Amino acid sequence: MKNIYIILISVIILGGIAGYGYYQAGVWGQNGEPEIYGPKISIEPAKFDLGTVIYGEVAKKNFLLTNIGTENLEILRLSTSCGCTKAAMADDKMTIAPGETAELIVTFDPAVHKDDTDIGEIQRIVYVKSNDAQNPEMEIELSATVIKNNN
């Protein structure tokens, strides 16, 4: 029984030393969370309702892409779920340095299809592919209510 206590106390002490070593080595942040190494993407907002869009008009929304990581974030590809939705980086900025933010401009044009397929409630997705190893493809959800102008 005495040996079990000695082993248990030894494991606790060694665990504490190892944990302190990780903290000192910078593996853990000041708030106890793991540090983020490499590029890390953050998108604000990740979901947006465009509200009411009149058929024939183009709705536009800017999103902020922030690199909260420690290495350059590369935007590898932007795509959308429908041809009526377009996405482009402002100033063609496809590389975002650590701590920096860039604008993603998204437009929605319900008249692209030349028919009534975009009348009513719609949902569209913007896909952002990057070199973030943990989140290589992020999604931005757009919604809107498209109406025809009776004038």
GROMACS elastic network, one bead per residue, 0.5 to 0.9 nm:
[ bonds ]
;  ai    aj funct       b0    kb
    1     4     6  0.52305   500
    1     5     6  0.67118   500
    1     6     6  0.89320   500
    2     5     6  0.53163   500
    2     6     6  0.64129   500
    2     7     6  0.87962   500
    3     6     6  0.50692   500
    3     7     6  0.61470   500
    3     8     6  0.85281   500
    4     7     6  0.51401   500
    4     8     6  0.60421   500
    4     9     6  0.85743   500
    5     8     6  0.50190   500
    5     9     6  0.60486   500
    5    10     6  0.84271   500
    6     9     6  0.52587   500
    6    10     6  0.60837   500
    6    11     6  0.86522   500
    7    10     6  0.50558   500
    7    11     6  0.61755   500
    7    12     6  0.86769   500
    8    11     6  0.51948   500
    8    12     6  0.62972   500
    8    13     6  0.87133   500
    9    12     6  0.51125   500
    9    13     6  0.61703   500
    9    14     6  0.85870   500
   10    13     6  0.51635   500
   10    14     6  0.60596   500
   10    15     6  0.84318   500
   11    14     6  0.51637   500
   11    15     6  0.59529   500
   11    16     6  0.85223   500
   12    15     6  0.51096   500
   12    16     6  0.61930   500
   12    17     6  0.87033   500
   13    16     6  0.51373   500
   13    17     6  0.62738   500
   13    18     6  0.86785   500
   14    17     6  0.50770   500
   14    18     6  0.61232   500
   14    19     6  0.85383   500
   15    18     6  0.51080   500
   15    19     6  0.60595   500
   15    20     6  0.85335   500
   16    19     6  0.50913   500
   16    20     6  0.61083   500
   16    21     6  0.85152   500
   17    20     6  0.51558   500
   17    21     6  0.61364   500
   17    22     6  0.87331   500
   18    22     6  0.62741   500
   18    23     6  0.86754   500
   19    22     6  0.51535   500
   19    23     6  0.62704   500
   19    24     6  0.86796   500
   20    23     6  0.50357   500
   20    24     6  0.61461   500
   20    25     6  0.85266   500
   21    24     6  0.51070   500
   21    25     6  0.60251   500
   21    26     6  0.86973   500
   21    27     6  0.88968   500
   22    25     6  0.50546   500
   22    26     6  0.64277   500
   22    27     6  0.54039   500
   22    28     6  0.65360   500
   23    26     6  0.53799   500
   23    27     6  0.58021   500
   23    28     6  0.50119   500
   23    29     6  0.72363   500
   23    30     6  0.82946   500
   23    32     6  0.83343   500
   24    27     6  0.76081   500
   24    28     6  0.80072   500
   25    28     6  0.78820   500
   26    29     6  0.65420   500
   26    30     6  0.88544   500
   26    34     6  0.87800   500
   26    35     6  0.73334   500
   27    33     6  0.89157   500
   27    34     6  0.61523   500
   27    35     6  0.58112   500
   27    36     6  0.87508   500
   28    31     6  0.79420   500
   28    32     6  0.57677   500
   28    33     6  0.57379   500
   28    35     6  0.53801   500
   29    32     6  0.53404   500
   29    33     6  0.53553   500
   29    34     6  0.56974   500
   29    35     6  0.52550   500
   29    36     6  0.88220   500
   30    33     6  0.73401   500
   30    35     6  0.89188   500
   31    34     6  0.86741   500
   32    35     6  0.88292   500
   35    69     6  0.87892   500
   36    39     6  0.79969   500
   36    40     6  0.73706   500
   36    68     6  0.78862   500
   36    69     6  0.56278   500
   36    70     6  0.68534   500
   37    40     6  0.79938   500
   37    69     6  0.59733   500
   37    70     6  0.54122   500
   37    71     6  0.73083   500
   38    69     6  0.54945   500
   38    70     6  0.50119   500
   38    72     6  0.75418   500
   38    73     6  0.81894   500
   38    98     6  0.89933   500
   38   131     6  0.89494   500
   38   132     6  0.73898   500
   38   133     6  0.80471   500
   39    67     6  0.64539   500
   39    68     6  0.71239   500
   39    70     6  0.57837   500
   39    72     6  0.57200   500
   39    74     6  0.80803   500
   39    97     6  0.86417   500
   39    98     6  0.73365   500
   39   130     6  0.88637   500
   39   131     6  0.68306   500
   39   132     6  0.52030   500
   39   133     6  0.76207   500
   40    66     6  0.81293   500
   40    67     6  0.54302   500
   40    68     6  0.52781   500
   40    70     6  0.77051   500
   40    71     6  0.81632   500
   40    72     6  0.87536   500
   40    73     6  0.68410   500
   40    98     6  0.85260   500
   40   131     6  0.82386   500
   40   132     6  0.52038   500
   40   133     6  0.78588   500
   40   134     6  0.77187   500
   40   135     6  0.77615   500
   41    65     6  0.67396   500
   41    66     6  0.58719   500
   41    68     6  0.62634   500
   41    69     6  0.73532   500
   41    73     6  0.71821   500
   41   130     6  0.79150   500
   41   131     6  0.88294   500
   41   132     6  0.64086   500
   41   135     6  0.75200   500
   41   136     6  0.88709   500
   41   138     6  0.84793   500
   42    46     6  0.86946   500
   42    64     6  0.80135   500
   42    65     6  0.57077   500
   42    66     6  0.50855   500
   42    67     6  0.63472   500
   42    68     6  0.67693   500
   43    46     6  0.56159   500
   43    63     6  0.69270   500
   43    64     6  0.57144   500
   43    66     6  0.64712   500
   43   138     6  0.83610   500
   43   140     6  0.80338   500
   44    47     6  0.80278   500
   44    63     6  0.58089   500
   44    64     6  0.52034   500
   44    65     6  0.66945   500
   44    66     6  0.82697   500
   45    48     6  0.66387   500
   45    63     6  0.63416   500
   45    64     6  0.73114   500
   45   140     6  0.78596   500
   46    63     6  0.81510   500
   46   138     6  0.87764   500
   46   139     6  0.71694   500
   46   141     6  0.64679   500
   46   142     6  0.87662   500
   47   139     6  0.86042   500
   47   140     6  0.55426   500
   47   142     6  0.59969   500
   47   143     6  0.82601   500
   48    51     6  0.88809   500
   48    61     6  0.85164   500
   48   140     6  0.78843   500
   48   141     6  0.63007   500
   48   142     6  0.51057   500
   48   143     6  0.65070   500
   48   144     6  0.87629   500
   49    52     6  0.88295   500
   49   141     6  0.83391   500
   49   142     6  0.57622   500
   49   144     6  0.56668   500
   49   145     6  0.88053   500
   50    53     6  0.71841   500
   50    59     6  0.71414   500
   50    60     6  0.81402   500
   50    61     6  0.78253   500
   50   142     6  0.69820   500
   50   143     6  0.60016   500
   50   145     6  0.77923   500
   51   143     6  0.74511   500
   51   145     6  0.60103   500
   51   146     6  0.84222   500
   52   144     6  0.59361   500
   52   146     6  0.58360   500
   52   147     6  0.70946   500
   53    56     6  0.86131   500
   53    57     6  0.69627   500
   53    58     6  0.76605   500
   53    59     6  0.67013   500
   53   109     6  0.89428   500
   53   110     6  0.82798   500
   53   144     6  0.66612   500
   53   145     6  0.60230   500
   53   147     6  0.63360   500
   53   148     6  0.86618   500
   54    57     6  0.56036   500
   54    58     6  0.81108   500
   54    59     6  0.88215   500
   54   110     6  0.83343   500
   54   145     6  0.84351   500
   54   146     6  0.56945   500
   54   147     6  0.50516   500
   54   148     6  0.56944   500
   54   149     6  0.61427   500
   55    58     6  0.81387   500
   55   109     6  0.78563   500
   55   110     6  0.58639   500
   55   111     6  0.60185   500
   55   118     6  0.81610   500
   55   119     6  0.74052   500
   55   146     6  0.60721   500
   55   147     6  0.57063   500
   55   148     6  0.50481   500
   55   149     6  0.67676   500
   56   109     6  0.71535   500
   56   110     6  0.67085   500
   56   111     6  0.52616   500
   56   112     6  0.86072   500
   56   148     6  0.80185   500
   56   149     6  0.84441   500
   57   108     6  0.86852   500
   57   109     6  0.65390   500
   57   110     6  0.75909   500
   57   111     6  0.76820   500
   58   107     6  0.66144   500
   58   108     6  0.56334   500
   58   110     6  0.73546   500
   58   111     6  0.84591   500
   59   106     6  0.83460   500
   59   107     6  0.55907   500
   59   108     6  0.51280   500
   59   109     6  0.65875   500
   59   110     6  0.88886   500
   60   105     6  0.71987   500
   60   106     6  0.57154   500
   60   108     6  0.64197   500
   60   109     6  0.89393   500
   61   104     6  0.84042   500
   61   105     6  0.61034   500
   61   106     6  0.53694   500
   61   107     6  0.65274   500
   61   108     6  0.87378   500
   62   103     6  0.62615   500
   62   104     6  0.55744   500
   62   106     6  0.61367   500
   62   107     6  0.87313   500
   63   102     6  0.83806   500
   63   103     6  0.56809   500
   63   104     6  0.50106   500
   63   105     6  0.64328   500
   63   106     6  0.76777   500
   64   101     6  0.63951   500
   64   102     6  0.58252   500
   64   104     6  0.61994   500
   64   105     6  0.89450   500
   65    96     6  0.83763   500
   65   100     6  0.84972   500
   65   101     6  0.54927   500
   65   102     6  0.52679   500
   65   103     6  0.61548   500
   65   104     6  0.68620   500
   66    69     6  0.88991   500
   66    73     6  0.87503   500
   66    96     6  0.74062   500
   66    97     6  0.87640   500
   66    98     6  0.81551   500
   66    99     6  0.68016   500
   66   100     6  0.58172   500
   66   102     6  0.64670   500
   66   103     6  0.88256   500
   67    70     6  0.80142   500
   67    71     6  0.83054   500
   67    72     6  0.75320   500
   67    73     6  0.61186   500
   67    96     6  0.62333   500
   67    97     6  0.65457   500
   67    98     6  0.52079   500
   67    99     6  0.54370   500
   67   100     6  0.58378   500
   67   101     6  0.65089   500
   67   102     6  0.87908   500
   68    71     6  0.89647   500
   68    98     6  0.60844   500
   68    99     6  0.54899   500
   68   100     6  0.78540   500
   69    72     6  0.78070   500
   69    73     6  0.78806   500
   69    97     6  0.86803   500
   69    98     6  0.56253   500
   69    99     6  0.71833   500
   69   132     6  0.87646   500
   70    73     6  0.88445   500
   70    97     6  0.82384   500
   70    98     6  0.52861   500
   70    99     6  0.79476   500
   71    96     6  0.88858   500
   71    97     6  0.67446   500
   71    98     6  0.56787   500
   72    95     6  0.64991   500
   72    96     6  0.56854   500
   72    98     6  0.58057   500
   72   131     6  0.88076   500
   73    94     6  0.81620   500
   73    95     6  0.56406   500
   73    96     6  0.50102   500
   73    97     6  0.62842   500
   73    98     6  0.73424   500
   73   130     6  0.69201   500
   73   131     6  0.62371   500
   73   132     6  0.68972   500
   74    94     6  0.58406   500
   74    96     6  0.64969   500
   74    97     6  0.88261   500
   74   129     6  0.86317   500
   74   130     6  0.54670   500
   74   131     6  0.55763   500
   74   132     6  0.80362   500
   75    78     6  0.76458   500
   75    89     6  0.89107   500
   75    93     6  0.83963   500
   75    95     6  0.62321   500
   75    96     6  0.80048   500
   75   128     6  0.71430   500
   75   129     6  0.60859   500
   75   131     6  0.69552   500
   76    94     6  0.73122   500
   76    95     6  0.89781   500
   76   128     6  0.78102   500
   76   129     6  0.54168   500
   76   131     6  0.70580   500
   77    94     6  0.88792   500
   77   127     6  0.79691   500
   77   128     6  0.61739   500
   77   129     6  0.50265   500
   77   130     6  0.69552   500
   78    86     6  0.88141   500
   78    87     6  0.63830   500
   78    88     6  0.70582   500
   78    89     6  0.86127   500
   78   126     6  0.72394   500
   78   127     6  0.57383   500
   78   129     6  0.63308   500
   78   130     6  0.89995   500
   79    82     6  0.87626   500
   79    85     6  0.88769   500
   79    86     6  0.75774   500
   79    87     6  0.67978   500
   79   125     6  0.85061   500
   79   126     6  0.59041   500
   79   127     6  0.51310   500
   79   128     6  0.68510   500
   79   129     6  0.84088   500
   80    83     6  0.72032   500
   80    84     6  0.86621   500
   80    85     6  0.62152   500
   80    86     6  0.66251   500
   80    87     6  0.72106   500
   80   124     6  0.73583   500
   80   125     6  0.56258   500
   80   127     6  0.57906   500
   80   128     6  0.88292   500
   81    84     6  0.86512   500
   81    85     6  0.74721   500
   81   124     6  0.58707   500
   81   125     6  0.52297   500
   81   126     6  0.65477   500
   81   127     6  0.79159   500
   82    85     6  0.57215   500
   82    86     6  0.83076   500
   82   124     6  0.69106   500
   82   125     6  0.79352   500
   82   126     6  0.89733   500
   83    86     6  0.70531   500
   83   108     6  0.89535   500
   83   109     6  0.87406   500
   83   112     6  0.73437   500
   83   113     6  0.81769   500
   84   107     6  0.81080   500
   84   108     6  0.56701   500
   84   109     6  0.51024   500
   84   110     6  0.58238   500
   84   111     6  0.75494   500
   84   112     6  0.54870   500
   84   113     6  0.72286   500
   84   118     6  0.87492   500
   84   124     6  0.89844   500
   85   106     6  0.70490   500
   85   107     6  0.56382   500
   85   109     6  0.64312   500
   85   110     6  0.82773   500
   85   124     6  0.74196   500
   85   125     6  0.84038   500
   85   126     6  0.79658   500
   86   105     6  0.81377   500
   86   106     6  0.56067   500
   86   107     6  0.52568   500
   86   108     6  0.65953   500
   86   109     6  0.85256   500
   86   126     6  0.81632   500
   87   104     6  0.68279   500
   87   105     6  0.56977   500
   87   107     6  0.66144   500
   87   126     6  0.71071   500
   87   127     6  0.88573   500
   88    91     6  0.87746   500
   88    92     6  0.71800   500
   88   103     6  0.86694   500
   88   104     6  0.57901   500
   88   105     6  0.53702   500
   88   106     6  0.66553   500
   88   107     6  0.89474   500
   89    93     6  0.57369   500
   89    94     6  0.68469   500
   89   102     6  0.74679   500
   89   103     6  0.59813   500
   89   105     6  0.60113   500
   89   106     6  0.87751   500
   90    93     6  0.61933   500
   90    94     6  0.89926   500
   90   102     6  0.72108   500
   90   103     6  0.54155   500
   90   104     6  0.59261   500
   90   105     6  0.63875   500
   91    94     6  0.87712   500
   91   103     6  0.85729   500
   93    96     6  0.73039   500
   93   102     6  0.70529   500
   93   103     6  0.83297   500
   94   102     6  0.86367   500
   95   102     6  0.87783   500
   96    99     6  0.81983   500
   96   100     6  0.59805   500
   96   101     6  0.66848   500
   96   102     6  0.68141   500
   97   100     6  0.53468   500
   97   101     6  0.80327   500
   98   101     6  0.86442   500
  106   126     6  0.82047   500
  108   124     6  0.89539   500
  109   112     6  0.58998   500
  109   113     6  0.88578   500
  110   113     6  0.69221   500
  110   114     6  0.83164   500
  110   115     6  0.89992   500
  110   116     6  0.86781   500
  110   117     6  0.82924   500
  110   118     6  0.54235   500
  110   119     6  0.76219   500
  110   146     6  0.73762   500
  111   114     6  0.53657   500
  111   115     6  0.72280   500
  111   116     6  0.83031   500
  111   118     6  0.75409   500
  112   115     6  0.82733   500
  112   118     6  0.89430   500
  113   116     6  0.77797   500
  113   117     6  0.71574   500
  113   118     6  0.77162   500
  114   117     6  0.83790   500
  115   118     6  0.75980   500
  115   119     6  0.86966   500
  116   119     6  0.53672   500
  116   120     6  0.88665   500
  117   120     6  0.84489   500
  118   121     6  0.78351   500
  118   122     6  0.67547   500
  118   145     6  0.88640   500
  118   146     6  0.66080   500
  118   147     6  0.87924   500
  119   122     6  0.77428   500
  119   145     6  0.73858   500
  119   147     6  0.58245   500
  119   148     6  0.74005   500
  120   144     6  0.80109   500
  120   145     6  0.51929   500
  120   147     6  0.62948   500
  121   143     6  0.73324   500
  121   144     6  0.58857   500
  121   146     6  0.64170   500
  122   142     6  0.81517   500
  122   143     6  0.55304   500
  122   144     6  0.54694   500
  122   145     6  0.62896   500
  122   146     6  0.74315   500
  123   141     6  0.71158   500
  123   142     6  0.56157   500
  123   144     6  0.67967   500
  124   140     6  0.83779   500
  124   141     6  0.60881   500
  124   142     6  0.50916   500
  124   143     6  0.63241   500
  124   144     6  0.88206   500
  125   139     6  0.63380   500
  125   140     6  0.56217   500
  125   142     6  0.60868   500
  125   143     6  0.88024   500
  126   138     6  0.82683   500
  126   139     6  0.56368   500
  126   140     6  0.50137   500
  126   141     6  0.66376   500
  126   142     6  0.78130   500
  127   137     6  0.64962   500
  127   138     6  0.58437   500
  127   140     6  0.65703   500
  128   136     6  0.80737   500
  128   137     6  0.54619   500
  128   138     6  0.51424   500
  128   139     6  0.62819   500
  128   140     6  0.79285   500
  129   132     6  0.83891   500
  129   135     6  0.84410   500
  129   136     6  0.55637   500
  129   138     6  0.64763   500
  129   139     6  0.88661   500
  130   133     6  0.82180   500
  130   135     6  0.78156   500
  130   136     6  0.52115   500
  130   137     6  0.63637   500
  130   138     6  0.82383   500
  131   134     6  0.87924   500
  131   135     6  0.81384   500
  131   136     6  0.58550   500
  131   137     6  0.87282   500
  132   135     6  0.53450   500
  132   136     6  0.50414   500
  132   137     6  0.81813   500
  133   136     6  0.55750   500
  135   138     6  0.63511   500
  148   151     6  0.89435   500
